[in-house]
Amino acid sequence: MTLLNNASNGDYSILRNLVNAIAVCDNSISKNKLTTICGEGITFSAPEKLDKKHIIDTLNTWQKFGLIRIQEDVVTIPKEYLEKAFKKNKFNEQAFKLLLVDILYLPENNKDFWSNEGGGSDDFTRGSTYLFARDIFNPNFQTNEGDVNIILNGNRRSALIKWMYALGLMNSANVADPSILIKSFISNDTSSAEYKISDFVSKLASRYPVLDSGSYRKSLEEKLTGSTYKLLDQNQLSISLSLALKRVRNQGLIELIPKADSSKIALTEKGSKVGPSFSHIKILGSVKR
């Protein structure tokens, strides 16, 4: 079973409430008790009753991904994950979403990038990679690109959109938006105030390989070469990454600089038009959580 298989994918809101319930119980609770209190709506963060089958499906799915551990019927969360989801003992929604993104993109959860039944997050990773790569303003996203099947069927397409929206990777208009990934990167992974934009994109892709020049993106584009998918010039960024950089710039977190006599990378605008080119990116601030 994979994340996008509706029979086992659970739900983001259920997962959120399960994690809160486990944390409230000092990160150690029996599976039966957890299922009972969440099923009866007793937890502080879920006054509504939760479907017990969905609770079990969600536990099983995220146990496979490594977020949840179940040993001798006792449910826990790895300490390093709990510390990322809770800041000063308070649940941090944004940090939790980024944690889930990190887990879903882990190599061990993507052992077969083109698998639909491997039990990992391959189909989610492949689908999100494709949505970040394509023309995000083209509403005709189907389950395939030319002769290449991206998502197994329409049900999993719906699940992909649901999860991307829940994790902050897509807006309410179903437009893929990696802004949250850029903000996380400049807050946690950058050590220099200014980069060549090519170096910044490369480092960003190492952190989030679904983005331009990342390993998952390359796996996707190698398969799509020769179909209806149009590869961009090497010195041109995807529309999704281009617009995300503009958004982050407009929020005062970065500056895009076109230095003379320096190699540049072009942004891509709506309609796949080549936009302005920049050589460097300056980090002006970070996102406080």
Summary of the structure (lengths in Angstrom):
residues: 289
radius of gyration: 20.0
end to end distance: 33.9
largest distance: 65.5
contacts: 899
relative contact order: 0.11
helix: 45%
strand: 14%
